[in-house]
Amino acid sequence: MGNTSSSSSAAARLDGCSKSTIVAVQDTETGSHVLTVRGFSRTKGLGVGKCICSGAFTVGGHSWCIAYYPDGERPGSGDWISVFVFHHQPAAGGTSQDVNARVQLSVLRPNGTRLQEYTKTTQSPVAFGPASGRQSWGWCRFIRRGELKFLGLRGDTLQIRCDVTVVKDTRVETTATSPSPAVAVPPPDLHRHLGHLLESKVGADVAFDVRGEVFMAHRAVLATRSSVFMAELFGDTKEKATSCVHVDDMYPSVFQALLHFIYTDSLPNMRPGDMAVMAQHLLVAADNYDLKRLMLICEDKLCAFVDEKTVATSLALAEVHGFTSLKEACVQFLMSRENLKSLMASSDFVHLTRSCPSLVKELLAKVVS
């Protein structure tokens, strides 16, 4: 008991003492460079360990280059594209000592935005790559080549953005503070609790029969998130008085993903190859249930997955539902005569011509002009 009391008193004295903080402040310079690989599918076969280098660019008084390995930098990485950024040489007026730098590499969508799942950052130079005694940063397994077809890249073109931040100077600043209570506040976790509520079905008071598969949910949660559900479940409609609502215009997997978003404000995890198809269906569902944030999320996903397999369906969705960004992404993809020729040779083009004749006329006019 005596030891416990002594420890408590020491903790109290520590909490009430004044404090000072030493902060290391860094002066940095950041620069960016975009490497564009046109006809990236034709770079395959260059050979393991062989690279193509970008033009040199300058950041922080140093010259840099990007090394692109279409067949991987070393044996065992043949299924991957390796990318490294290396310290080429000091720029005019620079010095030759090692550089303290942070490097970020990102695969870009056709609209120039980063694909977050293919964005990597490192501050540690590696002992391999094209350095030849110089510093280099990067990844031997940057992106698996087989995943490129799921990224919605246009015109057989791959763009990789490199952001280099060079630490030029570090200084130390000291600040003093008076005693104050320290409270560790955790991040918001409402979405986690609501997700558990959906999974557990505790207190669920409405059922949805979606093509024979039943999903339980909570009226109040659905109505809070969607004005359409508010009208259906609490308005003057037949659904207000029933405990089971029939949904015939949606697949069960799509409705399950819709419920997941309503409760957690996020999409369920899925493979990149499945995302494009799910996003098409969810985009329609989000429009039907007035879920504007979900609409924008799905539209953004589809803009990133525009290819010869999805462009016709996405273009029709954009026209019918008025999704202007998705329409523009599809039109930009079809500005390539090769992509347009591939679409026109498919059965999807026949369906598109029948369902949206004015759209096809508008599209052809843009491409021809």
N, C-alpha and C positions, 0 to 999 in steps of 0.2 A: 504494500500500500504506500510506503514511504517513497519508493522509486517512481511509482505512477504519478504521485502528486508533484514530484520534482520535475518530471518530464512535461507535465501539463503546464507548469509555471514557466519553463523554458520556452515552450511553444508560444505561450501568451506574450512573453517579452519579445520574441522574434516577430510576431504579427504586428506589434505596435511600434517597431523601430523604423527609423527613416531609411531610405534606400537610395542607391545611385546605380546608374546603368551605363555601361560602356557599349557604344554602338559603332560598329565598323561600317563606314560609308564608302561606297565605291563610285568612282567616276568612270562611266562606261560610254562606249560608242557602239551603236548598232547599225548594221547595214544589211540589205537584202539583195538576193539575186535569184532569178527564176531560170531554171534550165528547162528548155523545151525540147523534147525528143519526138520528132515527127517520123512516123513510120516505125514506131517502137517495136512492132511485131517482127519487122525485118532485121532488127538488131540481134535477135536471137540467133545463136550459132557462132557468135564472135569467138567464143571459147572461154572456159573457166580461167579466171585470173587476168583476163584482158579487159581493159577499160577504155572508155571514151571520155575525154576531159572537156569541161566547159571552158569558155573564155575566162580570163583572170578578172577578178574584181577586188576592189580595195575597201577594207574596213579597218579603222583604228590604226592607220599607218602601216598596215601589212597587206600583202597581196595573197588572195585565196583562189582556189580552184575546186570544182566539184568533179569527182571521178565517178562515172556511171558504169557499172559492171552488169551487162544484160544477162550473163550466164553465171553470175556469182563470182565472188572474189577468191574463193578457195574451194578445193574438193569438199563435197558434203553440202555445199550451198548452191548446187546447180539448178535447183528448182526455185531459187530466189533471185531477186535483183538486189545487188549490193550497191550502196551509195556511201561515199565518204567525202568529207570536206577536208582539204589539207592546206597547211600553211605553206603557200607557194614560195614566197620570198618577201623580205621587207620591201615596202613601197619606197618611193623616193623620200629620203629623210628619215626612214624608219631604221630600226635596229634589228639585229639577228638573233636576239635572245628568245627563249621560249615565251609563248604567249599564253596568258590566262584568258580563256575564252569559253563562251557557252554557244553551242550550235543547236539549232532546231531545223529539222527537215520535215516538209509536209508535202503530200500529194494534193494537187489542186483539182477542184471541180472545174468543168468548162467555164463557169461564171467567175472563176478566180478565187473562190473561197476555199478554205482548208477542209480536207476530210479529217475530222478529229481522230477517227480510228486509225488513220495512217499518218499521224503526226508524232514525231519522237524528238526528245530533247536530251542532250548530254553536255556535261561540263568536263568530262574526263577523256583526254586523248587515249587512243587505242594503240596497241603495239603491232597492228597489222594494217592492211590497206596500202595506199600508194605512197606512203610517207617517204620511204627510202632515206631514213634518218631524220626526216622532218616530222613535225607533229601532224596528226590527222585525227579527225573526229568522224564517227559514223557507225554504220551497222552492216555487218556481213549479211544478215538476213533482214533487210529493210522491208521488202514486200514480196509475198509469194507471187510468182508470175501468173499462176492460174487464177488469182483473185482479180486481176486487172479487168477481165471481161465483165465483172459485176459492178464496176465503178462508174459506168455511164460515160466513159471517155469518148471524145468525139474525134472523128477523122484519123483514127490510129495515132493519136497524139497523147503523149504523157508529159505532164508538167510537174516539176518538183521545185518547191520554193525552199530556199536556204536563208535562214536568218542567223547572222553571226553577231554576237555581242562580245566586244573586247573590253576587258577590265584594264583601264589605263592607269588608275591610281587608287590607292586605298588609304583612307584617313580615319582616325578614331575620334569620336565625340563622346563626352561624358555628360550625363544629365542626372540631377538629383531630384527625388520626389519625396513628399511627406507621406507619412503612413496612411494607407487607404486599404479598405477591404478588397480582397481578390476573390472574385467569384468566377468559376469556370462554367460558362454557359454552353451546353452542347448544341449542335446544329439542329435545325427543325427536323422532326421525324414524324409529322402527322401522316405523311404519305405511307410510312411503314405500318403505322397502326391501322390505317384504313385498308391497306392491302391485306393485313392479317384478318380484319373484319370480313372482307370479301371471301377469303379462303375458308374461314371458320364457319361462315353463314350464321353466326350467332345473331339472333334478333331479326333475321331476314323475314320480310313480310310481303314479298311479291316474287312470283316465279315467271320466267320467260320460256316458252316452248319455242325453240328455234329449230324448225325442221326436224322435230322429234327428240331433240336434246334439250334438257331442262336446266336452266341456270337460276339460282336463287340470288336475290339482291335486296337492297333496302330502299324503299320509296324515297325517304328523306334525302339520302345521298344522291340518288339519281336526279331528283327534282332540283336540288341545290346546284348541280352542275349543268343541267340542260333545261332550257325553257320548254322544249318539246316534251321531255319527260314530266315537267311540272304540269303542263296542260293535260297530258294523258293520264297521269296518276292522281292528280288532285283537282283537275278541272271537271267540267260537266260532260264527261265521256263515259263510255261503257267500261273502260279500263279502271276507272275509279272504284267501281264496285266489285271488281273481280280480283282474285288472288293469282290468276295465271293469264299472262298476255302472250298471244301468239305472234311470232315474227316469222314471216315467210319469205321476205326479200333479202335474206342475209345468210351466209354460211355460219355454222356454229363457231368455227375457229375465229371468224371475224368478230362475232358478237362477244366472244370471250376476250379478245384483244380490246374491244371497245370498253367493256366493263373494267378491264385492267387500267386503262387510261383514266376513266372516270374516277376511280378510287385512288390512283397513285400519281396521276398527272404525268405519266411516262408510258412509253411503249414497252411491251414485253421483249425479252431478249430473243433474237432470232438470227439465223445465218444470213449473210449478205444476199445470197441467192434467193432467199424467201422474202426478203424485205420488199422488193419491188412489187411483187404480186399482192402482198398483204397491204402495202401502202395504197395501191389502187382501190382495193375494196374498202379500206378504212376511210379513204378520202370521201367516197360516196356516203358512207355511214355517218361521218362527221358532219357532212353538209345536211343530211336528213335530220340529225338530232341537234343541230345548231351548236356544235362544239368547235368554235372558231380556232382555238389554239391547236387542236388536233388537225384541223384542216391545213393550217400553215405547216405543221410538222410533216404531214404526209406529202404536201406539195413540195417541200424542200427535199424530202427523201427521193421523190420521183424525179425531180430535176437532176439529182445526182446519179440516177440509174437509167437515163435515157439511152437506149441502144436500139438495134434493129428489131429486137424481140418485144420491146415495150412501147416504142414510139407511137404506133398506131392507136393502141388502147389509151395511152396517156393523152394523146392529142384529142381523141374523141371526148375523154373525160373533161379536159380543159375547156373544150368548146361548149359542151352541154352545161357544165356547172360554173363557167365563167372564171376559171383559174388562169389569170393572165400570165403569171410567171412561168407556170408549167407549159403553157402554149408557146411562149417565147423560147423556152429551152428546147422544145421539140422542133420548132421552126429552124432554130440555129443548127440543130443536129442534121436536119434535112437540107440545109444549104449546101452540104457536100453532095455533089451529083452521084457519087458512089453510094452514099447512104440512101438517097432518094430512089435511085435505080433499084436497090435491094428491096425497098418498101413496095415499089410499084409492081415488082415481080411476085409479091406475096398475096395470099388470100386475105390478109388483113386490109390491104389497100382496097380490095373489092368491097369489103364490108364498110370501110370508111367512106368510100364513094357513095354508097347507098344511104348510109345513115347521116352523113354530113356533107352533101354535095357542094354547098357554098364554101365550106372550109377547104375542101380539096381545090376548088377553083382559086381561092385566095392564096393557098400554099403554092400552087404551081406558078401563079403570077409573081410571087415574091422571088421564087427560085430562078425563074427565067430572066427576070429583070436584073 
